[in-house]
Amino acid sequence: MKEKLSIVKIGGNIIEDPKSLSHLLGLFSKIDGHKILVHGGGKKATQIGNKLGITSKMVNGRRITDAESLDVAIMVYGGLVSKKITAQLQALECNALGMSGADANAIHARKRPIKEIDFGWVGDVDSVNSKGISKLLQAGFTPVFCALTHDGKGQLFNTNADTIASELAIGLSSEFETTLYYCFEKKGVLRNIEDENSVIQHINSETYKSLLANGIIADGMLPKMHNCFHALENNVKQVCIGDSEMLQQTTSNFTTLTL
Protein backbone atom coordinates (compact mmCIF):
# COMPACT_ATOMS: atom_id res chain seq x y z
CA MET A 1 0.00 0.00 0.00
CA LYS A 2 1.37 3.42 -1.01
CA GLU A 3 2.19 6.06 1.58
CA LYS A 4 0.12 9.25 1.46
CA LEU A 5 1.44 12.54 0.12
CA SER A 6 -0.26 15.94 0.41
CA ILE A 7 0.73 18.65 -2.08
CA VAL A 8 -0.46 22.14 -1.14
CA LYS A 9 -0.31 25.09 -3.51
CA ILE A 10 -0.85 28.52 -1.93
CA GLY A 11 -2.20 31.54 -3.79
CA GLY A 12 -0.71 35.00 -4.07
CA ASN A 13 -3.21 36.74 -1.79
CA ILE A 14 -2.25 34.39 1.05
CA ILE A 15 1.46 35.02 0.44
CA GLU A 16 0.86 38.80 0.53
CA ASP A 17 -0.97 38.72 3.88
CA PRO A 18 1.45 37.84 6.73
CA LYS A 19 -1.37 36.82 9.09
CA SER A 20 -3.03 34.53 6.50
CA LEU A 21 0.33 33.02 5.53
CA SER A 22 1.29 32.36 9.15
CA HIS A 23 -2.07 30.67 9.79
CA LEU A 24 -1.79 28.50 6.68
CA LEU A 25 1.79 27.44 7.44
CA GLY A 26 0.70 26.46 10.94
CA LEU A 27 -1.99 24.20 9.51
CA PHE A 28 0.34 22.87 6.81
CA SER A 29 3.00 21.94 9.36
CA LYS A 30 0.45 19.73 11.18
CA ILE A 31 -0.55 17.67 8.14
CA ASP A 32 0.28 14.04 8.86
CA GLY A 33 2.70 12.18 6.63
CA HIS A 34 4.66 13.40 3.64
CA LYS A 35 3.91 16.85 2.26
CA ILE A 36 5.08 19.41 -0.30
CA LEU A 37 4.31 23.14 -0.49
CA VAL A 38 4.19 25.03 -3.81
CA HIS A 39 4.11 28.83 -4.07
CA GLY A 40 4.35 31.59 -6.64
CA GLY A 41 4.98 35.21 -5.78
CA GLY A 42 3.84 37.19 -8.82
CA LYS A 43 2.44 40.12 -6.86
CA LYS A 44 5.63 40.49 -4.85
CA ALA A 45 7.69 40.20 -8.06
CA THR A 46 5.63 43.03 -9.58
CA GLN A 47 6.22 45.20 -6.50
CA ILE A 48 9.97 44.58 -6.44
CA GLY A 49 10.20 44.99 -10.22
CA ASN A 50 8.48 48.37 -10.04
CA LYS A 51 10.98 49.53 -7.40
CA LEU A 52 13.77 48.51 -9.79
CA GLY A 53 12.11 50.23 -12.74
CA ILE A 54 11.15 46.93 -14.39
CA THR A 55 7.50 46.98 -15.43
CA SER A 56 5.53 43.75 -15.64
CA LYS A 57 3.98 43.03 -19.03
CA MET A 58 0.68 41.14 -19.09
CA VAL A 59 -1.33 39.76 -22.02
CA ASN A 60 -4.79 38.27 -21.35
CA GLY A 61 -3.92 38.06 -17.65
CA ARG A 62 -0.71 36.15 -18.28
CA ARG A 63 2.74 37.47 -17.47
CA ILE A 64 5.30 38.01 -20.24
CA THR A 65 8.73 37.08 -18.87
CA ASP A 66 11.57 38.96 -20.57
CA ALA A 67 15.16 38.60 -19.37
CA GLU A 68 14.88 41.35 -16.72
CA SER A 69 11.55 40.02 -15.45
CA LEU A 70 13.04 36.53 -15.20
CA ASP A 71 15.86 37.87 -13.01
CA VAL A 72 13.26 39.49 -10.73
CA ALA A 73 11.27 36.24 -10.59
CA ILE A 74 14.38 34.26 -9.66
CA MET A 75 15.25 36.74 -6.90
CA VAL A 76 11.72 36.96 -5.51
CA TYR A 77 10.39 33.41 -5.95
CA GLY A 78 13.60 31.51 -5.29
CA GLY A 79 14.97 33.95 -2.72
CA LEU A 80 12.73 36.35 -0.83
CA VAL A 81 9.46 34.37 -0.75
CA SER A 82 11.03 30.89 -0.62
CA LYS A 83 13.39 31.60 2.26
CA LYS A 84 10.81 33.46 4.35
CA ILE A 85 8.38 30.54 4.03
CA THR A 86 11.12 27.99 4.73
CA ALA A 87 12.25 29.87 7.85
CA GLN A 88 8.68 30.10 9.16
CA LEU A 89 8.19 26.36 8.65
CA GLN A 90 11.44 25.62 10.48
CA ALA A 91 10.08 27.65 13.40
CA LEU A 92 7.09 25.27 13.35
CA GLU A 93 9.43 22.25 13.50
CA CYS A 94 8.68 21.34 9.90
CA ASN A 95 12.01 20.52 8.22
CA ALA A 96 11.42 22.55 5.07
CA LEU A 97 13.77 22.66 2.08
CA GLY A 98 13.36 25.56 -0.36
CA MET A 99 13.60 24.33 -3.95
CA SER A 100 13.27 25.37 -7.58
CA GLY A 101 12.90 22.94 -10.45
CA ALA A 102 16.66 23.13 -10.99
CA ASP A 103 17.49 21.87 -7.49
CA ALA A 104 18.06 18.09 -7.56
CA ASN A 105 16.95 18.31 -11.23
CA ALA A 106 13.44 18.21 -9.77
CA ILE A 107 11.37 19.71 -12.62
CA HIS A 108 12.57 19.71 -16.21
CA ALA A 109 10.86 22.07 -18.66
CA ARG A 110 11.13 23.52 -22.15
CA LYS A 111 10.61 27.09 -23.34
CA ARG A 112 7.01 27.68 -24.35
CA PRO A 113 6.84 27.79 -28.16
CA ILE A 114 5.89 31.10 -29.79
CA LYS A 115 2.40 31.04 -31.29
CA GLU A 116 0.15 34.13 -31.22
CA ILE A 117 2.07 35.44 -28.20
CA ASP A 118 5.75 35.24 -27.23
CA PHE A 119 5.65 34.64 -23.48
CA GLY A 120 9.43 34.94 -23.22
CA TRP A 121 11.23 32.83 -20.61
CA VAL A 122 8.18 30.82 -19.61
CA GLY A 123 8.61 27.07 -19.25
CA ASP A 124 6.20 24.21 -19.90
CA VAL A 125 6.89 21.16 -17.72
CA ASP A 126 8.35 18.10 -19.44
CA SER A 127 9.13 15.82 -16.51
CA VAL A 128 9.33 15.52 -12.73
CA ASN A 129 12.19 13.72 -10.98
CA SER A 130 9.86 11.66 -8.79
CA LYS A 131 12.62 9.31 -7.59
CA GLY A 132 14.81 12.18 -6.38
CA ILE A 133 11.95 14.05 -4.69
CA SER A 134 10.78 10.81 -3.09
CA LYS A 135 14.24 10.34 -1.54
CA LEU A 136 14.00 13.82 0.02
CA LEU A 137 10.55 13.03 1.42
CA GLN A 138 11.69 9.67 2.81
CA ALA A 139 14.66 11.42 4.44
CA GLY A 140 12.22 13.59 6.39
CA PHE A 141 12.42 16.81 4.37
CA THR A 142 9.42 18.90 3.31
CA PRO A 143 10.17 20.43 -0.12
CA VAL A 144 8.92 23.98 -0.70
CA PHE A 145 8.81 24.56 -4.44
CA CYS A 146 8.80 28.01 -6.02
CA ALA A 147 7.52 28.73 -9.54
CA LEU A 148 10.83 28.15 -11.35
CA THR A 149 11.88 25.25 -13.60
CA HIS A 150 14.91 24.58 -15.82
CA ASP A 151 15.88 22.98 -19.14
CA GLY A 152 18.95 21.06 -17.99
CA LYS A 153 21.18 23.37 -20.06
CA GLY A 154 21.50 26.19 -17.56
CA GLN A 155 18.33 28.10 -18.42
CA LEU A 156 15.73 28.84 -15.74
CA PHE A 157 12.07 29.45 -16.60
CA ASN A 158 9.14 31.17 -14.95
CA THR A 159 6.44 28.48 -14.68
CA ASN A 160 2.86 28.71 -13.43
CA ALA A 161 2.73 27.51 -9.80
CA ASP A 162 -0.67 25.81 -10.26
CA THR A 163 0.85 23.79 -13.09
CA ILE A 164 3.92 22.91 -11.03
CA ALA A 165 1.67 21.63 -8.23
CA SER A 166 -0.36 19.54 -10.68
CA GLU A 167 2.72 18.09 -12.39
CA LEU A 168 4.36 17.26 -9.05
CA ALA A 169 1.19 15.47 -7.94
CA ILE A 170 1.09 13.51 -11.21
CA GLY A 171 4.79 12.65 -11.18
CA LEU A 172 4.76 11.51 -7.56
CA SER A 173 1.56 9.46 -7.93
CA SER A 174 3.79 6.60 -9.07
CA GLU A 175 5.44 6.64 -5.62
CA PHE A 176 2.62 7.86 -3.35
CA GLU A 177 -1.13 8.16 -3.00
CA THR A 178 -1.31 11.88 -3.76
CA THR A 179 -3.90 14.48 -2.82
CA LEU A 180 -3.56 17.96 -4.29
CA TYR A 181 -4.82 21.05 -2.44
CA TYR A 182 -5.22 24.47 -4.06
CA CYS A 183 -5.41 26.99 -1.20
CA PHE A 184 -6.56 30.51 -1.89
CA GLU A 185 -8.69 33.19 -0.20
CA LYS A 186 -12.10 31.75 -1.24
CA LYS A 187 -13.82 28.82 0.49
CA GLY A 188 -13.97 26.86 -2.77
CA VAL A 189 -15.46 26.99 -6.24
CA LEU A 190 -18.48 29.29 -5.88
CA ARG A 191 -21.83 28.85 -7.62
CA ASN A 192 -22.39 32.59 -7.21
CA ILE A 193 -19.27 34.75 -7.21
CA GLU A 194 -21.14 37.35 -5.09
CA ASP A 195 -21.93 34.79 -2.36
CA GLU A 196 -18.86 33.64 -0.42
CA ASN A 197 -20.81 30.69 1.03
CA SER A 198 -22.19 29.29 -2.25
CA VAL A 199 -19.47 26.63 -2.33
CA ILE A 200 -19.95 23.72 -4.74
CA GLN A 201 -18.76 20.89 -2.52
CA HIS A 202 -18.35 18.14 -5.14
CA ILE A 203 -17.44 18.42 -8.82
CA ASN A 204 -16.89 15.49 -11.16
CA SER A 205 -16.33 15.36 -14.92
CA GLU A 206 -20.04 15.60 -15.73
CA THR A 207 -20.89 18.45 -13.35
CA TYR A 208 -17.74 20.25 -14.56
CA LYS A 209 -19.07 20.26 -18.15
CA SER A 210 -22.41 21.61 -16.93
CA LEU A 211 -20.75 24.36 -14.85
CA LEU A 212 -18.66 25.36 -17.87
CA ALA A 213 -21.68 25.44 -20.18
CA ASN A 214 -23.56 27.67 -17.74
CA GLY A 215 -20.64 30.06 -17.30
CA ILE A 216 -20.36 29.36 -13.56
CA ILE A 217 -16.71 28.39 -13.98
CA ALA A 218 -15.01 31.14 -15.97
CA ASP A 219 -12.10 33.56 -16.11
CA GLY A 220 -9.24 32.85 -13.68
CA MET A 221 -10.81 29.63 -12.42
CA LEU A 222 -10.61 28.00 -15.87
CA PRO A 223 -6.85 27.27 -15.96
CA LYS A 224 -6.96 26.12 -12.31
CA MET A 225 -9.75 23.66 -13.10
CA HIS A 226 -7.86 22.45 -16.16
CA ASN A 227 -4.88 21.64 -13.91
CA CYS A 228 -7.20 19.88 -11.45
CA PHE A 229 -8.74 17.52 -13.99
CA HIS A 230 -5.41 17.00 -15.74
CA ALA A 231 -4.09 15.72 -12.39
CA LEU A 232 -7.13 13.50 -11.76
CA GLU A 233 -6.84 11.98 -15.23
CA ASN A 234 -3.23 11.07 -14.43
CA ASN A 235 -3.58 9.00 -11.23
CA VAL A 236 -3.86 11.76 -8.63
CA LYS A 237 -6.37 10.44 -6.08
CA GLN A 238 -8.17 13.66 -5.18
CA VAL A 239 -8.01 17.43 -5.71
CA CYS A 240 -9.40 19.96 -3.24
CA ILE A 241 -9.94 23.71 -3.67
CA GLY A 242 -10.64 26.08 -0.78
CA ASP A 243 -9.20 28.31 1.91
CA SER A 244 -6.60 27.19 4.41
CA GLU A 245 -9.24 25.78 6.78
CA MET A 246 -9.66 22.72 4.54
CA LEU A 247 -6.19 21.57 5.65
CA GLN A 248 -7.56 20.97 9.14
CA GLN A 249 -9.88 18.27 7.81
CA THR A 250 -12.49 19.55 10.31
CA THR A 251 -14.64 21.39 7.77
CA SER A 252 -16.50 20.11 4.72
CA ASN A 253 -17.01 23.59 3.30
CA PHE A 254 -14.58 23.35 0.39
CA THR A 255 -14.65 21.87 -3.10
CA THR A 256 -13.56 18.28 -3.75
CA LEU A 257 -12.94 17.20 -7.34
CA THR A 258 -13.02 13.62 -8.59
CA LEU A 259 -13.38 12.04 -12.02
C-alpha positions in Angstrom: 0.0 0.0 0.0 1.4 3.4 -1.0 2.2 6.1 1.6 0.1 9.2 1.5 1.4 12.5 0.1 -0.3 15.9 0.4 0.7 18.7 -2.1 -0.5 22.1 -1.1 -0.3 25.1 -3.5 -0.9 28.5 -1.9 -2.2 31.5 -3.8 -0.7 35.0 -4.1 -3.2 36.7 -1.8 -2.2 34.4 1.1 1.5 35.0 0.4 0.9 38.8 0.5 -1.0 38.7 3.9 1.5 37.8 6.7 -1.4 36.8 9.1 -3.0 34.5 6.5 0.3 33.0 5.5 1.3 32.4 9.2 -2.1 30.7 9.8 -1.8 28.5 6.7 1.8 27.4 7.4 0.7 26.5 10.9 -2.0 24.2 9.5 0.3 22.9 6.8 3.0 21.9 9.4 0.5 19.7 11.2 -0.5 17.7 8.1 0.3 14.0 8.9 2.7 12.2 6.6 4.7 13.4 3.6 3.9 16.8 2.3 5.1 19.4 -0.3 4.3 23.1 -0.5 4.2 25.0 -3.8 4.1 28.8 -4.1 4.4 31.6 -6.6 5.0 35.2 -5.8 3.8 37.2 -8.8 2.4 40.1 -6.9 5.6 40.5 -4.8 7.7 40.2 -8.1 5.6 43.0 -9.6 6.2 45.2 -6.5 10.0 44.6 -6.4 10.2 45.0 -10.2 8.5 48.4 -10.0 11.0 49.5 -7.4 13.8 48.5 -9.8 12.1 50.2 -12.7 11.1 46.9 -14.4 7.5 47.0 -15.4 5.5 43.8 -15.6 4.0 43.0 -19.0 0.7 41.1 -19.1 -1.3 39.8 -22.0 -4.8 38.3 -21.4 -3.9 38.1 -17.7 -0.7 36.2 -18.3 2.7 37.5 -17.5 5.3 38.0 -20.2 8.7 37.1 -18.9 11.6 39.0 -20.6 15.2 38.6 -19.4 14.9 41.4 -16.7 11.6 40.0 -15.4 13.0 36.5 -15.2 15.9 37.9 -13.0 13.3 39.5 -10.7 11.3 36.2 -10.6 14.4 34.3 -9.7 15.2 36.7 -6.9 11.7 37.0 -5.5 10.4 33.4 -6.0 13.6 31.5 -5.3 15.0 34.0 -2.7 12.7 36.3 -0.8 9.5 34.4 -0.8 11.0 30.9 -0.6 13.4 31.6 2.3 10.8 33.5 4.3 8.4 30.5 4.0 11.1 28.0 4.7 12.2 29.9 7.8 8.7 30.1 9.2 8.2 26.4 8.7 11.4 25.6 10.5 10.1 27.7 13.4 7.1 25.3 13.3 9.4 22.2 13.5 8.7 21.3 9.9 12.0 20.5 8.2 11.4 22.6 5.1 13.8 22.7 2.1 13.4 25.6 -0.4 13.6 24.3 -4.0 13.3 25.4 -7.6 12.9 22.9 -10.5 16.7 23.1 -11.0 17.5 21.9 -7.5 18.1 18.1 -7.6 17.0 18.3 -11.2 13.4 18.2 -9.8 11.4 19.7 -12.6 12.6 19.7 -16.2 10.9 22.1 -18.7 11.1 23.5 -22.1 10.6 27.1 -23.3 7.0 27.7 -24.3 6.8 27.8 -28.2 5.9 31.1 -29.8 2.4 31.0 -31.3 0.2 34.1 -31.2 2.1 35.4 -28.2 5.7 35.2 -27.2 5.6 34.6 -23.5 9.4 34.9 -23.2 11.2 32.8 -20.6 8.2 30.8 -19.6 8.6 27.1 -19.2 6.2 24.2 -19.9 6.9 21.2 -17.7 8.3 18.1 -19.4 9.1 15.8 -16.5 9.3 15.5 -12.7 12.2 13.7 -11.0 9.9 11.7 -8.8 12.6 9.3 -7.6 14.8 12.2 -6.4 12.0 14.1 -4.7 10.8 10.8 -3.1 14.2 10.3 -1.5 14.0 13.8 0.0 10.5 13.0 1.4 11.7 9.7 2.8 14.7 11.4 4.4 12.2 13.6 6.4 12.4 16.8 4.4 9.4 18.9 3.3 10.2 20.4 -0.1 8.9 24.0 -0.7 8.8 24.6 -4.4 8.8 28.0 -6.0 7.5 28.7 -9.5 10.8 28.2 -11.4 11.9 25.3 -13.6 14.9 24.6 -15.8 15.9 23.0 -19.1 19.0 21.1 -18.0 21.2 23.4 -20.1 21.5 26.2 -17.6 18.3 28.1 -18.4 15.7 28.8 -15.7 12.1 29.5 -16.6 9.1 31.2 -15.0 6.4 28.5 -14.7 2.9 28.7 -13.4 2.7 27.5 -9.8 -0.7 25.8 -10.3 0.8 23.8 -13.1 3.9 22.9 -11.0 1.7 21.6 -8.2 -0.4 19.5 -10.7 2.7 18.1 -12.4 4.4 17.3 -9.0 1.2 15.5 -7.9 1.1 13.5 -11.2 4.8 12.7 -11.2 4.8 11.5 -7.6 1.6 9.5 -7.9 3.8 6.6 -9.1 5.4 6.6 -5.6 2.6 7.9 -3.4 -1.1 8.2 -3.0 -1.3 11.9 -3.8 -3.9 14.5 -2.8 -3.6 18.0 -4.3 -4.8 21.0 -2.4 -5.2 24.5 -4.1 -5.4 27.0 -1.2 -6.6 30.5 -1.9 -8.7 33.2 -0.2 -12.1 31.8 -1.2 -13.8 28.8 0.5 -14.0 26.9 -2.8 -15.5 27.0 -6.2 -18.5 29.3 -5.9 -21.8 28.8 -7.6 -22.4 32.6 -7.2 -19.3 34.8 -7.2 -21.1 37.3 -5.1 -21.9 34.8 -2.4 -18.9 33.6 -0.4 -20.8 30.7 1.0 -22.2 29.3 -2.3 -19.5 26.6 -2.3 -19.9 23.7 -4.7 -18.8 20.9 -2.5 -18.3 18.1 -5.1 -17.4 18.4 -8.8 -16.9 15.5 -11.2 -16.3 15.4 -14.9 -20.0 15.6 -15.7 -20.9 18.4 -13.3 -17.7 20.3 -14.6 -19.1 20.3 -18.1 -22.4 21.6 -16.9 -20.7 24.4 -14.9 -18.7 25.4 -17.9 -21.7 25.4 -20.2 -23.6 27.7 -17.7 -20.6 30.1 -17.3 -20.4 29.4 -13.6 -16.7 28.4 -14.0 -15.0 31.1 -16.0 -12.1 33.6 -16.1 -9.2 32.9 -13.7 -10.8 29.6 -12.4 -10.6 28.0 -15.9 -6.8 27.3 -16.0 -7.0 26.1 -12.3 -9.8 23.7 -13.1 -7.9 22.4 -16.2 -4.9 21.6 -13.9 -7.2 19.9 -11.4 -8.7 17.5 -14.0 -5.4 17.0 -15.7 -4.1 15.7 -12.4 -7.1 13.5 -11.8 -6.8 12.0 -15.2 -3.2 11.1 -14.4 -3.6 9.0 -11.2 -3.9 11.8 -8.6 -6.4 10.4 -6.1 -8.2 13.7 -5.2 -8.0 17.4 -5.7 -9.4 20.0 -3.2 -9.9 23.7 -3.7 -10.6 26.1 -0.8 -9.2 28.3 1.9 -6.6 27.2 4.4 -9.2 25.8 6.8 -9.7 22.7 4.5 -6.2 21.6 5.7 -7.6 21.0 9.1 -9.9 18.3 7.8 -12.5 19.5 10.3 -14.6 21.4 7.8 -16.5 20.1 4.7 -17.0 23.6 3.3 -14.6 23.3 0.4 -14.7 21.9 -3.1 -13.6 18.3 -3.7 -12.9 17.2 -7.3 -13.0 13.6 -8.6 -13.4 12.0 -12.0 
